Amino acid sequence: MWLGLAFISAFLLGCYEVNKKISLDGNAVIPVLFFNTLISSLIFVPFIFLSFFTDVLDGTMLYVPRVSLETHVAVFIKAVIVLSSWIFGYFALKHLPLTITGPIKATQPVVTLVGAMLVFGERLNLYQWIGVILSIASFYLLSSSGKKEGIRFTHNKWIFFTVLSILTGAASGLYVYQCLMMLPILLFLWYPRRKSTTPFVWHWNIIFISVFLCVADWIYFYALTFPGSMISIVSMVRRSNVLVTFLAGALFFHEKNLKSKAIDLFLVLLGMI
């Protein structure tokens, strides 16, 4: 059951990425991200109020418990990290093909694995080392595919933004705090310069960004409540959303060099496995 939920979450996460790409195409990044966090907040705030002021949700999966000030501080810090990841990721996705950003972001579990080795002194077994090597090889091959489209990984700041998005990425969505942080960014950084940058155009896909992400994350956390569920497997399965984004890049955005990128994608998936 929990594994099936993980695959559903992965599919919805892929739909979230596709709608992000549609919304960001030729559009201003900061307003799109602000409305994403705002709509996500509006989705979750009713559950918070119902949990705090009524007993309607008591004992259900939608109940939001009260937490200490220390927990709120920890959540706020986490929200800063996640929002940083989103800002880098949104700018990168606007300027790069889905068939490039998707496989790169799919290597995030491998980056986490290497980070655990460097920071916490964990040791990798043979299969994990093979996965790391395959992921590094796929990243190199992706850079070769990118050159065919004029994207040089070592000289492209959007590739750098994608990598920063991965390094600062986190699985959980902390939308209420993020919306509060996005408001001053919108008002003081984007709004005064709005006439000299890419104009903002409303797309209904912006709503779908929030809906798909909220449902995908809720199913992800629900899957982890099952006895015997393994976060390592659920997190890895979630990264199979790259299949959805790759197909969307091919079918909807008509991106190029799909054969060579498909080989790169295969190595990424093999490395994840």
N, C-alpha and C positions, 0 to 999 in steps of 0.2 A: 504493500500500500504506500509506504513512505517513499519508495523508489519511484513509483508511478507519479506521485505528487512532485518529486524532484524534476522529472521530465516535463511535466505540465508547466512548472515554474520556469524551466529553461526555454520552452516554446514562447511563453508570455514575455520573458526577458528579451527574446529575439524580436518579438513584435514591438516592444518598447524601443529597441535600438533603431528599428526601421522607421518608426514614427518620429524619432528624434532626427534622423537624417532628412526626412521629408520636411519637417518643421524648420530645420536650420538651413536648408538649401537657399542661398541668396538672402538670408534673413539675419537680423541682429541677434547675437548670442545671449546677451545679458537679459533682455526682456523675456526671451523664450525660457531661460532657466528660472527666472523669477516666477513666471506664471506656472511653470511645472511645480515648483515648491509650494506656491499658493494653493493650487488646485489639490495637491496631495495633502496639504494641511486641512483643507475643507473636507476632504474625505475622512480624515482621522479624528478631527476635533469633535464631531458629534459623539463618537464612542468614548472620548475622554470625559465629556460633560455628563453623559448618561451614566458613566461609571462613578463619577464623583458625587453627583447630586440625586441619583435614583438607585434603585436596586434591580432595575430591569435586566442588566447584563450580568448580575452576580452569578457565578458558577458557569458562565459560558466562555467560549474561546475568544470572545470580543471584549471581555472585561479588562479594563486598564487599571492596575493596582496603583496605590499611592506609593511614592518612593521618597527617600531621604534627600536632603539638600546635597549631600556628597554624591549621590547617584545622579542628580540633575547636573552637577558640575562635570562629572565623567561623561554624561550624555552630550553636554554642550561641547566639550573638547572633541569628542568623537564626531560631532556634527561639523565642526570646523575642518577636520581632516577629510570627511566625506565631501563637503562642499568644495574644498580645494580640488579634489579628484574630479568632481563634476565639471568645474570651470575649465580645467585643462582638457578634459575629455570632450566637452561640447565644442570648444574651439577647434580641436583636432578633427572631430567628426565632420564639422562644417567644410573643412578644406581638403579632406582626404577621402578616397573611395572606401565604401563599406568592406570591400574585399581585401583591403589593406588593414584597416583598423580592427576588424573583427578577429582575424587570426592573431594579431599582436596582443589584443586584450585577452584572448583565450590562454595566453601563456602566463597569466597572473598567478594561478596556483603554483606553477613552477618557481616563479619569483618568490612566493611565500615560502616555499620549501627551502630554497637557498637562503632566504633571510633567517629562517629558523636555525639553519646550520651555522650561519655566521654570528647571529646574535645570541642564541641560546645554546650553542655548542652541540646541536643535534647531529647525528651521523646518518648519512644516506646509505641505503643498501644498494646492491648492484642494479636492480630494476629502476630505482629512483635516479641513479646516476645516468642510466640509459635514457630515461625520460627527459632529464635536464639537457643532455647532449642533443637529443632529437629536437628539443625546443630551440636550442641555440642554432642548430642547423636550419630549422624552418625560418628563424628570424633572418638569417643570412640569405636564404633563398628568396624570402619576401623582399629584401632590399634589392635583389637582382631583378625581381618582377617590377618593383617600383621604378627602377631606372628606365624601363621601357616606356613609362608614362611620365618621365621627367621628374620623378620623385627620388631624390638622393637622400638616403637615410641619415648620412653623416652631416648633411648641410640643410636639412629641412626642419624648421622649428616646430612644425605641426607633428612630425614624428616624435620630436623631443617632448611635446605636450602630451602625446599619447603615452609615452613611457612614464612621464610624471604622473599621469592619471592612474596608471597601473600601480606605481609605487605608493601613492597616497590613497589607493582604492580601499574600500571596505564593503562588506556585504550588506550591512544593515542600513536602512533608510530612516533618517531622523528629521522628518520633514518640517515640523513646527519650528524648531530652532533654526533650521536652514532658511525658512521663509523670512524670519525676523532678520537674519544676517544678510539676505539678498536684498531687502528693502533699501538700506543705505547704499549698497553697491549700485542699485538701479538709479536711485535719486541723485547721488553725488558723483558717480563715475560715468555712467552711461548717459543719463538725461541731459546734462549740460553739453555733451559732445554729440548728441544724437543726429544733428544736421550735417556733421562732417564725417560720419561713419555710415555703415550699412543701415538703411532704414528698417524699422520693425513693421512686419506685416502679420496680422493675426491669421493663424491656420488652425482649423479644428483638430488637426493632428496633435496640437499641443495638449489638448485634453486627454487624448489617447495615450500620450507619453505617461501622464500621471496615473491613469487608470491601470494600464498594463503593468507599470512598475509596482504600484501598491498591491495589486492582486498577486503578482509574481512573488513579491517579498512575503506577503501574508501566507501563501501556500508553502513557501520555503521554510518559514518558521514553524508552521503547523506540521510539516513533515518531520521536523526534528523533535516533536513532542511524542512521537510513537516509540514505544519500547524497542530497543535494538537498532534504532536508526543511527546512522554513522555520519557525522558532519563532514568528515573527509570525503565520503562518497557523494553525499548530497551536493556539497560545494563544487566538486569536480563535474558532476552531471549538469549542474547549472551552466557550466561553461560550454556545453554542447549547443547553447544558443547561437554560437558562431555559425552553425549550419543554416539557421534561419536567415541571419544577416547576409551570409554569402549568397544564398539563393536569391534574396531580395536584390542584392547588388547586381546580380546577373540578369534577373527578369525585369525589374522595375527601373533600374538606373542604367542598364546596358553598359556596365563597366567592362574594361578591356583586360586582355591577357589572362583569361579565366583558366586556361589549361595549366599554365605554369603556377598560378595561384592555387589551383586545386591540389597540386602536388604539395605545396607548402602547407595547405590546410590539413592534408592527410598526415603530414609529419607532426603538426601541432596536436591533432587528435590522438595520434599514436603516442606522443610524448605524455599527454594527459593520462592516457590509459596506463 
